[in-house]
Amino acid sequence: MKIVDDRTPEQKQTHSAIIAMTDSFLSGWGEAEGGVSYAGWACKPEHVEKVERWVRSRSDAKRVREVAGNWRPRGTGHTHIYVVGDNHSALK
C-alpha cells in the first residue's frame, strides 16, 4: 500500500481525526492498480461532523468512516491523506 500523508509533524497533532472513504472512481487503476484507492481528510476533532458530512456528499465516496490519526491501510492500493485547513470547503 502506497501512503501519501500531506500533514506536517505539527498537523499530525492538531489534525488528529481522519474521515476516510473508499474511492470508487480511482480504485483498481493508476496508483491503485490492482487494489483499492482510499482517501482521508485529516481535521481537527471539533470539525469531524462537518468534514464527515462533506465527504459523504461526494459521489465517489464509499464506506465513509472516522479512523485513527495513525491510519495505515494494508494490502494493495493507494491511500492519500489530505489536510482540512481553515479555508477548506467542508468548513463553510
Backbone bond lengths (Angstrom), bond angles and torsions (degrees), N, CA, C in turn:
res aa  C-N    CA-C-N  psi(-1)  N-CA   C-N-CA  omega(-1)  CA-C   N-CA-C  phi
1 M - - - 1.455 - - 1.524 108.38 -
2 K 1.315 115.58 121.93 1.458 120.33 174.04 1.528 107.54 -85.88
3 I 1.335 116.59 129.43 1.464 121.30 -178.55 1.524 109.62 -123.68
4 V 1.323 115.77 126.68 1.460 122.98 175.33 1.521 106.70 -116.47
5 D 1.321 116.61 120.27 1.464 121.90 -179.68 1.526 107.49 -119.34
6 D 1.319 116.15 113.60 1.473 121.57 -176.36 1.528 113.93 -77.31
7 R 1.325 118.57 -7.00 1.463 120.73 -176.39 1.530 112.15 -74.08
8 T 1.321 115.25 142.66 1.463 121.12 171.04 1.530 107.41 -77.31
9 P 1.341 118.03 167.43 1.471 118.92 175.84 1.535 112.36 -55.71
10 E 1.325 117.41 -37.19 1.458 120.87 178.82 1.532 111.08 -67.26
11 Q 1.329 116.71 -41.59 1.464 120.40 -179.75 1.525 111.97 -67.91
12 K 1.320 117.87 -24.75 1.465 119.29 176.21 1.522 110.35 -65.26
13 Q 1.339 117.16 -22.67 1.461 121.49 175.41 1.530 111.56 -86.62
14 T 1.326 117.08 -44.82 1.468 120.61 -175.71 1.524 113.06 -81.71
15 H 1.328 117.43 -31.28 1.474 123.04 -178.63 1.529 107.98 -108.19
16 S 1.320 115.40 64.93 1.460 121.58 -170.62 1.522 114.35 -88.18
17 A 1.316 118.04 -8.97 1.463 121.59 176.64 1.523 108.67 -98.17
18 I 1.311 116.46 139.29 1.467 120.53 177.52 1.521 108.79 -127.59
19 I 1.324 115.71 127.75 1.456 121.45 171.51 1.518 105.89 -99.20
20 A 1.321 115.33 116.06 1.459 121.66 -173.87 1.521 111.16 -108.77
21 M 1.318 115.07 156.11 1.460 121.38 175.39 1.514 109.35 -147.47
22 T 1.303 115.70 155.57 1.450 121.82 168.25 1.516 105.60 -89.75
23 D 1.325 116.63 128.04 1.460 121.90 -176.34 1.520 109.16 -90.17
24 S 1.331 116.36 106.11 1.464 120.67 -177.10 1.518 112.38 -69.67
25 F 1.312 118.12 -23.33 1.464 121.09 -178.49 1.526 111.94 -80.59
26 L 1.321 118.34 -43.93 1.462 121.70 -174.14 1.526 114.46 -91.26
27 S 1.325 118.39 -11.90 1.460 120.13 179.92 1.524 110.58 -64.23
28 G 1.339 114.52 138.72 1.462 120.73 174.19 1.513 116.58 94.13
29 W 1.317 119.22 -9.63 1.465 120.09 -178.93 1.524 109.80 -148.06
30 G 1.329 116.01 174.48 1.463 121.02 -179.24 1.514 110.58 62.18
31 E 1.330 116.54 -133.23 1.466 121.38 179.18 1.527 111.98 -62.75
32 A 1.320 117.05 -23.30 1.469 121.38 -178.54 1.525 111.90 -103.82
33 E 1.321 117.87 22.73 1.467 121.07 -177.54 1.527 110.75 -54.04
34 G 1.319 115.10 126.56 1.451 120.75 -179.79 1.511 114.13 78.02
35 G 1.322 117.38 7.87 1.462 120.27 -177.12 1.510 112.07 -149.58
36 V 1.302 114.68 -154.74 1.460 122.49 -174.50 1.523 110.20 -111.09
37 S 1.319 115.94 144.44 1.456 121.61 173.96 1.522 108.46 -105.51
38 Y 1.339 115.48 125.36 1.452 121.95 176.52 1.517 108.55 -115.69
39 A 1.322 115.60 147.09 1.454 121.23 172.44 1.520 107.29 -130.86
40 G 1.320 115.40 143.43 1.452 120.43 177.42 1.513 109.51 -137.30
41 W 1.314 115.48 144.83 1.462 121.08 177.28 1.517 108.04 -115.42
42 A 1.330 115.63 112.88 1.461 121.65 179.72 1.521 108.36 -82.55
43 C 1.326 114.83 131.28 1.457 119.43 -177.92 1.523 110.18 -142.47
44 K 1.311 114.67 170.16 1.457 120.67 173.86 1.531 107.62 -71.40
45 P 1.325 117.79 145.70 1.470 120.08 -177.88 1.535 114.28 -53.12
46 E 1.311 117.31 -33.26 1.464 119.51 -179.09 1.530 113.45 -72.33
47 H 1.330 117.82 -8.54 1.465 121.73 -179.30 1.528 113.31 -105.47
48 V 1.321 117.93 5.05 1.472 121.30 -174.08 1.524 112.14 -55.57
49 E 1.314 118.42 -47.85 1.474 120.54 -176.27 1.524 111.98 -61.45
50 K 1.317 117.16 -45.15 1.465 120.33 -179.84 1.524 111.31 -65.52
51 V 1.324 117.00 -42.92 1.463 120.24 -178.48 1.529 109.98 -67.73
52 E 1.314 117.42 -40.95 1.465 119.36 178.40 1.526 111.20 -62.42
53 R 1.313 117.55 -42.53 1.469 121.35 177.73 1.535 110.19 -60.09
54 W 1.338 116.37 -41.87 1.467 120.89 179.90 1.531 110.69 -65.32
55 V 1.323 117.40 -45.11 1.471 120.32 179.90 1.526 109.87 -63.29
56 R 1.321 118.07 -43.87 1.468 121.31 -179.80 1.526 112.16 -61.25
57 S 1.330 117.61 -24.87 1.468 120.76 -179.06 1.531 112.59 -77.75
58 R 1.313 117.60 -10.10 1.467 121.26 -178.72 1.525 110.15 -75.97
59 S 1.317 116.79 136.84 1.467 120.34 -178.25 1.531 113.01 -70.89
60 D 1.326 117.70 -20.47 1.471 120.70 -178.93 1.530 112.53 -93.60
61 A 1.327 117.85 1.91 1.462 122.22 -173.35 1.526 111.94 -86.30
62 K 1.317 115.36 123.48 1.460 123.01 173.01 1.521 107.50 -126.22
63 R 1.311 117.89 151.55 1.464 123.22 177.41 1.533 112.29 50.29
64 V 1.302 117.72 55.82 1.468 121.96 178.69 1.525 108.07 -75.47
65 R 1.339 115.57 132.21 1.454 120.57 -178.11 1.519 110.53 -159.48
66 E 1.336 115.79 159.31 1.456 120.64 172.84 1.523 107.53 -89.87
67 V 1.331 116.00 134.41 1.466 121.47 179.34 1.522 109.34 -125.90
68 A 1.314 115.90 168.50 1.465 121.38 -179.85 1.523 110.60 -67.63
69 G 1.319 116.15 154.57 1.463 122.48 -179.48 1.514 114.16 -64.15
70 N 1.321 117.59 -16.30 1.472 120.58 177.47 1.529 110.85 -105.30
71 W 1.312 116.98 27.86 1.467 125.22 -177.41 1.524 111.12 -55.41
72 R 1.326 115.88 125.75 1.453 122.57 178.88 1.526 108.68 -141.76
73 P 1.342 118.19 88.70 1.467 120.22 179.63 1.534 111.54 -59.96
74 R 1.306 115.48 154.73 1.467 120.99 178.90 1.512 109.78 -113.35
75 G 1.306 115.30 170.88 1.453 120.81 177.84 1.517 110.98 99.79
76 T 1.322 115.12 -163.41 1.458 121.97 -178.60 1.518 109.45 -95.27
77 G 1.321 115.98 133.03 1.449 119.40 176.57 1.515 113.07 147.97
78 H 1.323 114.33 -154.48 1.463 121.84 -173.65 1.523 109.54 -142.44
79 T 1.324 116.42 138.14 1.459 122.84 176.34 1.522 108.94 -129.28
80 H 1.319 116.55 133.60 1.466 121.14 176.21 1.518 107.75 -127.67
81 I 1.332 116.24 126.66 1.454 122.44 177.27 1.530 107.85 -108.11
82 Y 1.317 115.04 117.91 1.458 122.83 179.86 1.532 109.08 -98.25
83 V 1.314 116.45 161.50 1.456 121.84 178.70 1.526 109.39 -106.42
84 V 1.327 115.73 130.81 1.467 120.77 175.21 1.522 107.12 -91.33
85 G 1.326 114.53 100.65 1.460 120.41 177.90 1.516 111.00 -82.75
86 D 1.314 116.59 174.86 1.468 121.87 -177.06 1.517 113.71 -59.48
87 N 1.334 118.22 -24.64 1.468 121.45 -178.42 1.525 113.40 -100.83
88 H 1.326 117.85 10.14 1.468 121.73 -178.85 1.532 109.83 -65.39
89 S 1.318 116.46 143.36 1.474 121.01 -177.74 1.532 113.34 -62.01
90 A 1.333 118.39 -23.27 1.457 120.64 178.31 1.524 111.91 -65.73
91 L 1.319 117.66 -22.93 1.457 121.59 -176.43 1.519 113.31 -95.44
92 K 1.307 117.60 0.39 1.479 121.07 -178.08 1.500 111.31 -88.74
